[in-house]
């Protein structure tokens, strides 16, 4: 990054490695490759004869009504189905596409609204488990677009499941649920490209991780092309510092620092800190904002800095105003109320912007350092671990400090079904208790699920904890102090699930998130996001066509001085409020908040919807739990709270036993 003349060579090398060639016009071209049509429209077959089947009555498919534009017409009615679409199964058995590198589908939007069409490829992975690769096409009315799935990649061409391409069992073409009707035509589905093909490099997809997070200063310099002055501001590089002048007029003005190519990857940071000196004759309050593909941070503003003095301005990736859910909503919404939360993505930083308040006087600064990393330690309120965050007549109902050297089987189960990944098995040997903490230990180790030789054998072992059948509570405050994993591909979480008790019937009824129930994801972390970001979510009305969800995937935090994060949920009738290290970060008020007693769960599996692959060289790794506590407000206590497993077996009633 410090020598700009290396960039063209570096970029060309990337292109050649990806099989891309620069044309004489400066564009890109791909080496010719064979193709195979999976939708031969010349045969005049019906959609059913092709092996196409709608996912529900909301989806209608038929041969194109326009003879000049052959294809399959798709009409999706407004309805409750979360992902309406088509399952395309080869009638003669799985496709052998081992000679190809991708599948590409072409669509034309025949409606009046912009649509998102997704193409998913399903098959067993090279490891024998089921997997899929998915890509999306965004298409405006009257226009055409393609969804191109490269085998082994998904959603923005990120590494994904490595499919056994000799047996592709199904394609799924689906849209997101919409309040408006959606119409489009499938015009072709083609397998192409050479086996082992990699996605072409788009310059905007390149990610650069600055050494030690330093963007400027400490020996790191910028190319002049990385500095862009706007609105009359003037900027000049001087070694590894940057001189900026903001003229004396009311016009907005700013200076942006940009990567040489693509985006900066700042996942290892919680924010950006800028050090500067006021080189002018007037006081300065410097503003700092960090921009990304999906949105900016809130602006950081320095204290007033006198002429000749030095100053610091920080911009944390965490939001200033807590995320607020759509009040009284009962449907899916990931946006929240306007002006709350953040959409900032630390892995796709497009620029760092510096500006000043409008004024009549010339202001100038010399920026000596721009660095991403941890910021000053955030204060943590004294009430954490001692009481709920709000006033009331509260009683502590659960207190687990993991004293001793084994799990308390009157509180916890260590076995259950694994609904989350197919590569990991739960084992008692991977729930470690010592030194006042519990560790869910993830490692590459062959064994049987739940330590039962009659159950599935897998190559990765992990620990599991829940209170299903032993301790539940409806409403209250729930809190845990945890240290997260570091290895890519892992998916630790702290959450609540409905548990209506044995009288409710089988597990799917007992833990149903419909009928008033809800899944609360208090802390859900994907290793790909780096050490400062996790997900908070609520799911309800089951996990099939009626599934609803809300929350935020961009909850940024800075661990405490010991590396722990404390996450809490205040659950009251019609209200859910989530806390991180004592600060409120997310709130949703609606009658649909769960009214069903729930158990607490801690999982440390692999996978998730936006994760990297597991790296065996970075295993083993631990999800560490320091304590788990819960409180109940006296006026909310009821007979459904805090029951015990009558068998006292240490096993969840639905779990397999060794």
KERO-388700 format. One line per 3 residues: number of its first residue (from 1); their letters; for each residue x, y, z of C-alpha. Coordinates in steps of 0.1 Angstrom, whole numbers, plus 5000, padded with zeros to 4 digits. Layout:
<recs>
NUM) A) X,Y,Z | ...
</recs>
This chain:
<recs>
1) XXX) 5000,5000,5000 | 5029,5024,5004 | 5042,5021,4968
4) XXX) 5016,5030,4943 | 5036,5018,4913 | 5031,4982,4924
7) XXX) 4993,4984,4921 | 4990,4978,4883 | 5012,4948,4884
10) XXX) 4993,4934,4915 | 4960,4939,4898 | 4971,4923,4865
13) XXX) 4984,4893,4885 | 4950,4889,4901 | 4933,4890,4867
16) XXX) 4956,4864,4852 | 4952,4841,4882 | 4914,4844,4877
19) XXX) 4916,4835,4840 | 4907,4871,4829 | 4923,4889,4800
22) XXX) 4924,4926,4793 | 4910,4934,4759 | 4925,4961,4736
25) XXX) 4895,4983,4746 | 4905,4980,4783 | 4876,4957,4792
28) XXX) 4877,4921,4805 | 4872,4889,4785 | 4870,4853,4797
31) XXX) 4886,4824,4779 | 4861,4805,4757 | 4845,4775,4775
34) XXX) 4818,4749,4766 | 4782,4754,4776 | 4753,4731,4784
37) XXX) 4717,4743,4784 | 4697,4730,4814 | 4665,4746,4800
40) XXX) 4662,4737,4763 | 4632,4758,4753 | 4633,4744,4717
43) XXX) 4617,4712,4731 | 4585,4730,4738 | 4581,4712,4771
46) XXX) 4559,4725,4799 | 4575,4737,4831 | 4563,4705,4848
49) XXX) 4581,4684,4821 | 4613,4703,4827 | 4610,4693,4864
52) XXX) 4598,4727,4876 | 4574,4729,4906 | 4562,4760,4924
55) XXX) 4569,4763,4961 | 4532,4772,4968 | 4500,4783,4953
58) XXX) 4513,4819,4954 | 4536,4810,4925 | 4523,4804,4890
61) XXX) 4544,4792,4861 | 4536,4787,4824 | 4553,4788,4790
64) XXX) 4559,4823,4777 | 4528,4839,4762 | 4551,4858,4737
67) XXX) 4562,4835,4709 | 4589,4859,4700 | 4604,4857,4735
70) XXX) 4605,4821,4746 | 4609,4812,4782 | 4590,4804,4814
73) XXX) 4567,4831,4827 | 4566,4834,4865 | 4539,4853,4884
76) XXX) 4542,4856,4922 | 4512,4869,4941 | 4515,4890,4973
79) XXX) 4512,4866,5002 | 4528,4851,5033 | 4554,4829,5018
82) XXX) 4589,4842,5028 | 4608,4829,4997 | 4583,4821,4969
85) XXX) 4597,4805,4938 | 4604,4773,4918 | 4622,4740,4925
88) XXX) 4638,4728,4893 | 4647,4691,4897 | 4662,4672,4867
91) XXX) 4636,4646,4856 | 4663,4621,4845 | 4683,4623,4877
94) XXX) 4711,4646,4889 | 4730,4667,4864 | 4767,4659,4860
97) XXX) 4782,4693,4857 | 4817,4683,4867 | 4831,4697,4834
100) XXX) 4818,4732,4842 | 4825,4760,4866 | 4792,4779,4869
103) XXX) 4754,4780,4862 | 4740,4812,4848 | 4703,4820,4846
106) XXX) 4689,4849,4825 | 4657,4867,4836 | 4636,4895,4823
109) XXX) 4614,4916,4846 | 4580,4917,4830 | 4564,4936,4859
112) XXX) 4563,4972,4870 | 4584,4969,4902 | 4621,4963,4907
115) XXX) 4627,4926,4918 | 4654,4905,4933 | 4656,4870,4918
118) XXX) 4679,4844,4934 | 4694,4813,4919 | 4704,4785,4943
121) XXX) 4723,4754,4933 | 4718,4724,4956 | 4740,4693,4959
124) XXX) 4760,4673,4984 | 4794,4688,4992 | 4827,4671,4986
127) XXX) 4825,4661,5022 | 4792,4643,5018 | 4770,4669,5035
130) XXX) 4742,4688,5018 | 4751,4723,5007 | 4742,4751,4983
133) XXX) 4756,4781,4964 | 4734,4811,4957 | 4736,4844,4938
136) XXX) 4711,4873,4933 | 4700,4894,4903 | 4685,4928,4909
139) XXX) 4664,4937,4878 | 4644,4969,4870 | 4611,4968,4852
142) XXX) 4614,4959,4815 | 4651,4950,4818 | 4670,4917,4818
145) XXX) 4696,4905,4842 | 4715,4873,4851 | 4723,4854,4883
148) XXX) 4756,4836,4879 | 4765,4810,4905 | 4802,4799,4905
151) XXX) 4805,4765,4921 | 4820,4769,4956 | 4809,4806,4959
154) XXX) 4778,4824,4970 | 4763,4859,4976 | 4788,4884,4962
157) XXX) 4812,4856,4952 | 4823,4848,4987 | 4838,4813,4993
160) XXX) 4809,4789,5001 | 4801,4751,5002 | 4823,4731,4978
163) XXX) 4796,4711,4959 | 4800,4677,4943 | 4793,4690,4908
166) XXX) 4789,4656,4893 | 4756,4653,4910 | 4737,4686,4911
169) XXX) 4703,4676,4924 | 4682,4708,4922 | 4681,4744,4913
172) XXX) 4659,4768,4933 | 4648,4801,4918 | 4632,4823,4944
175) XXX) 4622,4858,4953 | 4618,4876,4986 | 4583,4881,5000
178) XXX) 4567,4913,4987 | 4536,4933,4993 | 4534,4937,4955
181) XXX) 4529,4911,4927 | 4561,4901,4910 | 4564,4890,4873
184) XXX) 4594,4878,4853 | 4604,4854,4826 | 4631,4828,4828
187) XXX) 4649,4829,4794 | 4678,4805,4799 | 4697,4784,4824
190) XXX) 4731,4774,4812 | 4761,4756,4827 | 4794,4770,4815
193) XXX) 4830,4778,4822 | 4858,4754,4829 | 4859,4731,4859
196) XXX) 4875,4748,4889 | 4866,4782,4875 | 4870,4811,4899
199) XXX) 4848,4843,4898 | 4864,4871,4878 | 4879,4899,4898
202) XXX) 4859,4930,4900 | 4881,4959,4912 | 4854,4969,4937
205) XXX) 4855,4934,4952 | 4891,4936,4961 | 4897,4939,4999
208) XXX) 4928,4954,5014 | 4935,4949,5051 | 4959,4977,5062
211) XXX) 4989,4965,5082 | 4981,4971,5119 | 4950,4991,5107
214) XXX) 4971,5021,5097 | 4958,5040,5067 | 4981,5070,5071
217) XXX) 5011,5078,5092 | 5037,5056,5110 | 5055,5051,5077
220) XXX) 5023,5045,5057 | 5017,5070,5029 | 4989,5075,5004
223) XXX) 4991,5078,4967 | 4978,5113,4956 | 4950,5095,4937
226) XXX) 4937,5082,4971 | 4930,5118,4983 | 4899,5136,4970
229) XXX) 4891,5171,4980 | 4855,5184,4975 | 4835,5216,4979
232) XXX) 4865,5239,4976 | 4886,5221,5003 | 4923,5218,4994
235) XXX) 4945,5188,5004 | 4982,5181,4999 | 5003,5151,5009
238) XXX) 5035,5158,5027 | 5053,5125,5034 | 5031,5104,5056
241) XXX) 5009,5133,5067 | 4982,5152,5050 | 4977,5190,5050
244) XXX) 4941,5202,5045 | 4926,5237,5042 | 4889,5244,5045
247) XXX) 4881,5279,5030 | 4860,5305,5047 | 4826,5300,5030
250) XXX) 4793,5284,5039 | 4796,5257,5012 | 4799,5221,5026
253) XXX) 4834,5209,5020 | 4853,5177,5028 | 4883,5155,5020
256) XXX) 4880,5118,5014 | 4908,5092,5018 | 4902,5061,4996
259) XXX) 4918,5027,4991 | 4940,5023,4960 | 4917,4996,4947
262) XXX) 4884,4982,4959 | 4876,4986,4996 | 4894,4985,5030
265) XXX) 4887,4955,5052 | 4886,4969,5087 | 4869,4939,5104
268) XXX) 4896,4938,5131 | 4887,4973,5143 | 4860,4989,5164
271) XXX) 4865,5023,5149 | 4888,5048,5133 | 4910,5074,5152
274) XXX) 4925,5104,5135 | 4953,5125,5150 | 4958,5160,5138
277) XXX) 4974,5194,5145 | 4956,5228,5140 | 4980,5246,5117
280) XXX) 4957,5276,5112 | 4948,5307,5131 | 4913,5297,5141
283) XXX) 4899,5269,5164 | 4890,5237,5147 | 4864,5210,5154
286) XXX) 4873,5182,5130 | 4845,5158,5118 | 4852,5122,5109
289) XXX) 4829,5097,5091 | 4838,5062,5078 | 4818,5051,5047
292) XXX) 4811,5016,5035 | 4792,4998,5007 | 4761,4996,5029
295) XXX) 4762,5029,5047 | 4783,5053,5068 | 4791,5054,5105
298) XXX) 4777,5082,5127 | 4800,5112,5125 | 4826,5117,5152
301) XXX) 4834,5153,5162 | 4865,5164,5181 | 4866,5188,5209
304) XXX) 4876,5224,5198 | 4913,5225,5191 | 4932,5258,5195
307) XXX) 4957,5271,5169 | 4990,5252,5172 | 4974,5225,5194
310) XXX) 4970,5188,5187 | 4937,5169,5187 | 4920,5136,5182
313) XXX) 4887,5126,5166 | 4872,5091,5167 | 4844,5074,5148
316) XXX) 4831,5042,5163 | 4814,5016,5141 | 4787,5012,5167
319) XXX) 4756,5034,5163 | 4748,5064,5184 | 4710,5059,5184
322) XXX) 4699,5024,5194 | 4681,5004,5167 | 4644,5007,5171
325) XXX) 4620,4982,5155 | 4589,4992,5137 | 4565,4999,5165
328) XXX) 4535,4975,5167 | 4547,4957,5136 | 4541,4919,5133
331) XXX) 4559,4914,5100 | 4596,4911,5089 | 4616,4943,5088
334) XXX) 4654,4946,5090 | 4654,4983,5085 | 4641,4995,5119
337) XXX) 4629,5031,5124 | 4646,5057,5103 | 4676,5073,5120
340) XXX) 4682,5044,5143 | 4709,5017,5142 | 4734,5014,5114
343) XXX) 4740,4996,5081 | 4777,5002,5082 | 4798,4971,5071
346) XXX) 4834,4971,5083 | 4846,4947,5056 | 4838,4971,5028
349) XXX) 4851,5005,5037 | 4850,5028,5007 | 4864,5060,5023
352) XXX) 4873,5080,5054 | 4859,5115,5052 | 4872,5146,5071
355) XXX) 4853,5179,5073 | 4847,5209,5096 | 4817,5229,5107
358) XXX) 4806,5257,5083 | 4822,5289,5093 | 4834,5323,5081
361) XXX) 4871,5317,5089 | 4898,5297,5071 | 4905,5265,5090
364) XXX) 4935,5242,5084 | 4949,5210,5098 | 4978,5186,5094
367) XXX) 4966,5150,5097 | 4994,5129,5111 | 4977,5096,5117
370) XXX) 4946,5077,5105 | 4943,5043,5120 | 4916,5016,5125
373) XXX) 4915,4995,5157 | 4902,4995,5192 | 4892,5029,5206
376) XXX) 4894,5042,5242 | 4879,5017,5266 | 4841,5023,5269
379) XXX) 4828,5026,5305 | 4807,4998,5318 | 4779,5006,5343
382) XXX) 4782,4993,5378 | 4748,4974,5376 | 4761,4948,5351
385) XXX) 4759,4913,5367 | 4742,4927,5398 | 4707,4936,5387
388) XXX) 4685,4944,5357 | 4690,4977,5339 | 4656,4991,5349
391) XXX) 4639,4998,5382 | 4615,4973,5397 | 4609,4947,5424
394) XXX) 4633,4921,5409 | 4643,4887,5422 | 4673,4867,5410
397) XXX) 4661,4834,5396 | 4691,4819,5379 | 4728,4823,5390
400) XXX) 4755,4802,5373 | 4791,4810,5379 | 4806,4776,5368
403) XXX) 4824,4770,5400 | 4839,4736,5403 | 4851,4713,5375
406) XXX) 4819,4699,5360 | 4785,4710,5346 | 4756,4712,5371
409) XXX) 4732,4686,5355 | 4703,4700,5375 | 4705,4731,5354
412) XXX) 4720,4721,5321 | 4717,4696,5293 | 4748,4688,5273
415) XXX) 4730,4668,5246 | 4704,4677,5220 | 4696,4675,5183
418) XXX) 4719,4695,5161 | 4697,4715,5139 | 4723,4740,5128
421) XXX) 4751,4722,5110 | 4758,4687,5097 | 4795,4685,5104
424) XXX) 4796,4688,5142 | 4786,4664,5170 | 4780,4673,5206
427) XXX) 4801,4656,5232 | 4805,4658,5270 | 4843,4660,5265
430) XXX) 4838,4693,5248 | 4820,4710,5276 | 4849,4721,5299
433) XXX) 4845,4737,5333 | 4875,4751,5352 | 4887,4784,5367
436) XXX) 4852,4797,5370 | 4842,4795,5333 | 4826,4770,5310
439) XXX) 4841,4764,5275 | 4822,4750,5245 | 4853,4736,5229
442) XXX) 4853,4732,5191 | 4879,4709,5176 | 4886,4686,5147
445) XXX) 4878,4652,5163 | 4859,4623,5149 | 4831,4610,5171
448) XXX) 4794,4602,5175 | 4767,4628,5181 | 4757,4630,5218
451) XXX) 4784,4604,5224 | 4760,4578,5211 | 4774,4551,5187
454) XXX) 4739,4547,5172 | 4739,4583,5161 | 4757,4601,5132
457) XXX) 4795,4602,5132 | 4812,4635,5122 | 4847,4649,5121
460) XXX) 4842,4679,5143 | 4833,4679,5180 | 4818,4708,5201
463) XXX) 4800,4715,5233 | 4764,4724,5239 | 4744,4738,5269
466) XXX) 4707,4745,5274 | 4682,4745,5302 | 4654,4727,5282
469) XXX) 4631,4708,5305 | 4650,4720,5336 | 4646,4758,5339
472) XXX) 4624,4782,5320 | 4610,4817,5325 | 4585,4839,5309
475) XXX) 4596,4875,5309 | 4624,4889,5330 | 4661,4899,5324
478) XXX) 4687,4875,5311 | 4724,4881,5310 | 4756,4863,5301
481) XXX) 4793,4874,5300 | 4812,4857,5272 | 4844,4856,5253
484) XXX) 4839,4848,5216 | 4858,4825,5192 | 4884,4837,5168
487) XXX) 4886,4809,5142 | 4868,4815,5109 | 4836,4796,5102
490) XXX) 4824,4793,5138 | 4790,4804,5150 | 4787,4808,5188
493) XXX) 4754,4821,5202 | 4734,4829,5234 | 4697,4826,5228
496) XXX) 4662,4818,5242 | 4637,4793,5227 | 4601,4785,5238
499) XXX) 4597,4755,5261 | 4561,4748,5269 | 4569,4717,5289
502) XXX) 4562,4680,5283 | 4525,4684,5284 | 4527,4704,5251
505) XXX) 4536,4673,5232 | 4564,4666,5208 | 4594,4688,5206
508) XXX) 4582,4707,5175 | 4551,4718,5194 | 4568,4723,5226
511) XXX) 4594,4747,5211 | 4572,4762,5184 | 4579,4798,5177
514) XXX) 4544,4803,5165 | 4513,4804,5188 | 4528,4833,5208
517) XXX) 4563,4819,5210 | 4595,4835,5197 | 4632,4828,5192
520) XXX) 4654,4855,5209 | 4689,4857,5196 | 4706,4877,5223
523) XXX) 4741,4873,5208 | 4748,4855,5176 | 4783,4858,5162
526) XXX) 4797,4848,5128 | 4835,4844,5126 | 4837,4862,5092
529) XXX) 4825,4894,5108 | 4856,4899,5129 | 4859,4904,5167
532) XXX) 4836,4935,5170 | 4803,4927,5153 | 4774,4903,5160
535) XXX) 4737,4898,5152 | 4706,4903,5174 | 4674,4889,5160
538) XXX) 4639,4877,5168 | 4621,4850,5149 | 4584,4840,5151
541) XXX) 4556,4822,5134 | 4577,4791,5126 | 4605,4786,5102
544) XXX) 4585,4777,5071 | 4564,4799,5047 | 4550,4821,5075
547) XXX) 4584,4828,5091 | 4589,4864,5103 | 4620,4880,5116
550) XXX) 4635,4913,5127 | 4667,4927,5143 | 4701,4939,5132
553) XXX) 4732,4921,5118 | 4754,4951,5124 | 4757,4953,5162
556) XXX) 4792,4966,5169 | 4809,4963,5203 | 4842,4966,5220
559) XXX) 4851,4939,5245 | 4859,4949,5281 | 4895,4950,5293
562) XXX) 4895,4913,5298 | 4882,4905,5263 | 4846,4896,5274
565) XXX) 4813,4909,5261 | 4782,4910,5283 | 4749,4906,5265
568) XXX) 4715,4910,5280 | 4678,4909,5272 | 4650,4927,5290
571) XXX) 4619,4908,5281 | 4586,4923,5292 | 4550,4919,5279
574) XXX) 4551,4936,5245 | 4587,4947,5248 | 4622,4934,5241
577) XXX) 4653,4955,5249 | 4688,4942,5242 | 4720,4954,5259
580) XXX) 4757,4951,5251 | 4782,4959,5279 | 4754,4977,5297
583) XXX) 4744,5000,5268 | 4710,4996,5251 | 4715,4987,5215
586) XXX) 4682,4974,5202 | 4645,4978,5212 | 4613,4965,5198
589) XXX) 4578,4972,5211 | 4549,4952,5197 | 4521,4930,5209
592) XXX) 4538,4901,5191 | 4567,4898,5216 | 4567,4863,5229
595) XXX) 4544,4854,5258 | 4557,4818,5261 | 4581,4806,5287
598) XXX) 4616,4799,5273 | 4648,4781,5281 | 4684,4795,5277
601) XXX) 4708,4780,5251 | 4745,4783,5243 | 4757,4768,5210
604) XXX) 4791,4768,5193 | 4785,4752,5159 | 4799,4761,5124
607) XXX) 4783,4778,5094 | 4756,4804,5094 | 4743,4826,5065
610) XXX) 4773,4848,5061 | 4804,4830,5072 | 4837,4817,5059
613) XXX) 4847,4781,5057 | 4863,4764,5087 | 4901,4765,5088
616) XXX) 4914,4734,5106 | 4947,4751,5112 | 4930,4776,5135
619) XXX) 4913,4749,5156 | 4906,4742,5184 | 4888,4772,5196
622) XXX) 4866,4780,5226 | 4833,4799,5233 | 4839,4809,5269
625) XXX) 4810,4816,5293 | 4819,4834,5325 | 4785,4836,5341
628) XXX) 4747,4833,5333 | 4721,4851,5353 | 4684,4858,5352
631) XXX) 4660,4880,5372 | 4622,4881,5373 | 4600,4910,5383
634) XXX) 4578,4899,5411 | 4545,4910,5395 | 4554,4889,5364
637) XXX) 4561,4856,5383 | 4539,4827,5373 | 4536,4790,5377
640) XXX) 4553,4784,5343 | 4586,4797,5356 | 4616,4776,5368
643) XXX) 4604,4740,5366 | 4627,4710,5369 | 4632,4680,5348
646) XXX) 4612,4653,5367 | 4637,4626,5356 | 4667,4646,5368
649) XXX) 4686,4629,5340 | 4708,4657,5328 | 4693,4652,5293
652) XXX) 4668,4673,5274 | 4637,4651,5268 | 4641,4653,5230
655) XXX) 4678,4646,5229 | 4694,4613,5220 | 4711,4595,5249
658) X) 4743,4575,5248
</recs>
